[in-house]
Amino acid sequence: MKRIKASKLKESMLAYLFLLPALVVLSIFTFWPIGFSFVLSFFKWDFRNMKNPYFYGFGNYKEILKFDYPVKFPFHIGFLYSLMYIALAALTIFTIFSFINILRKKQFERGFLLALVPMVIYFFLNSSVKPSLAIILNVVFYLSIFLILKFKLIDNKLIKEHAWISAIVGIVSYILFEFQFSAGYNGAKYGIIDYLMDASEKNLFFKALVNTTYYVVLTVPIGLTLALLIALLLNNEIKFKSFFRTAFFIPFVTSSVAVGLIWKWIYNDDVGLLNYLLSTMGLQPVKWLKDAKWTIPTVSIVSIWKSVGYNAMIFLAGLQNIDTFYYEAADVDGANSMQKFLKITWPLLSPTTFFLLIVSVIGAFKVFQEVFILYDGLPGPYGNSGMTMVYYVFDLFYRQQRMGIASAAAYLLFIVILIFTFIQYRVGDKVVEYVS
């Protein structure tokens, strides 16, 4: 027995000795900077206090979140209205899918009215939704959702089978309720998005947060969709497959500086390739690098072009891991290509999609190089239109030499990424299908 314990102890010590060089490197270049920057975020350390930084508490965080001018409405009001729009979006999903069930089964569902009636009430009260009334409506909406789920008044099977469609319906419904169907109290619109848009004009951190979120929403879905289409094409038996794989993958391993310089020429107003193509199609040239409204889209185009090859290769690996047995069985049952994709490819590819979604969102929130290179070290042409979260941290640390507040901004970025990642994991647990 003692020999066995001694043998296990020796194996463990040997394993840790092999790991020791990696742990030392990680400690010096990863763990120590993370810990030191966290402590630094609570200190007033800038070019004035370089030699004698002093404890500032949450002062750095408060300074980051301080507004130059008051916002139109408090955060809690926007949050309250957003909860109402979320509840309305959930009821919209229940109403649509229960109506489809009624048409398919020709049998009335009791939960249909429980989902529909609160929405009708909201539309009647739309022009006078005070915060106090919004609280009452929230209670009614969430009580309806609770009763529907608790007593299974609506068949959830169709919703679960089409989880991605349900998510799209919910997002579109939320946007419509906040921006189209809601005038708010006294004609003013309320909601988290409205709050952030207003706050971005009065606080540089919120400007960076809105710009980065806009970039993520624009880049990730389009990039992953294009990557999936490329992977589906490359998964077929086509000529020069190796050439196309290499061609799509080369931008990913190319230097970001080289990519940025090439795209600066492509975006050029006078001799740029993109405006030349627009002119040949009879369209007006666009001032890609001089117009603030095009700042985030131009950066997104470059990022999508650079990363689409890598994502396509990961998708291709996922496609090749799907057993051909499923497709052979589908052929026997007479399934067409679309049915195969929706019932076989897409569900079995969900773990790969989930992985790429997590990695892409985290990577998109860290965008910096593209902005820095395209705009010659500036955050966009004017108005901080290209100010992103990482650029905001870089500007505080490198240019303003305010190390304490830059560390605080970095941890606020970490919290934002953590929230988005947590939401994705929670949703992913319900929609991702793992096949052993």
Secondary structure, DSSP 8 states (H G I E B T S, - for coil): -HHHHHHHHHHHHHHHHHHHHHHHHHIIIIIHHHHHHHHHTTEE-BGGGSSS-EE-TTHHHHHHT--SS--SS-HHHHHHHHHHHHHHHHHHHHHHHHHHHHHHH----HHHHHHHHHHHHHHHTGGG--HHHHHHHHHHHHHHHHHHHHTT-S--HHHHHTHHHHHHHHHHHHHHHHHTS---GGG---SHHHHHHHHHTT-HHHHHHHHHHHHHHHHHHHHHHHHHHHHHHHTS--TTHHHHHHHHHHHHHS-HHHHHHHHHHHT-TTT-HHHHHHHHTT-----TTT-GGGHHHHHHHHHHHHHHHHHHHHHHHHHHTS-HHHHHHHHHTT--HHHHIIIIIHHHTHHHHHHHHHHHHHHHHT--HHHHHHTTTSSSSSTTTT--HHHHHHIIIIIS-BHHHHHHHHHHHHHHHHHHHHHHHHHHHHH-----
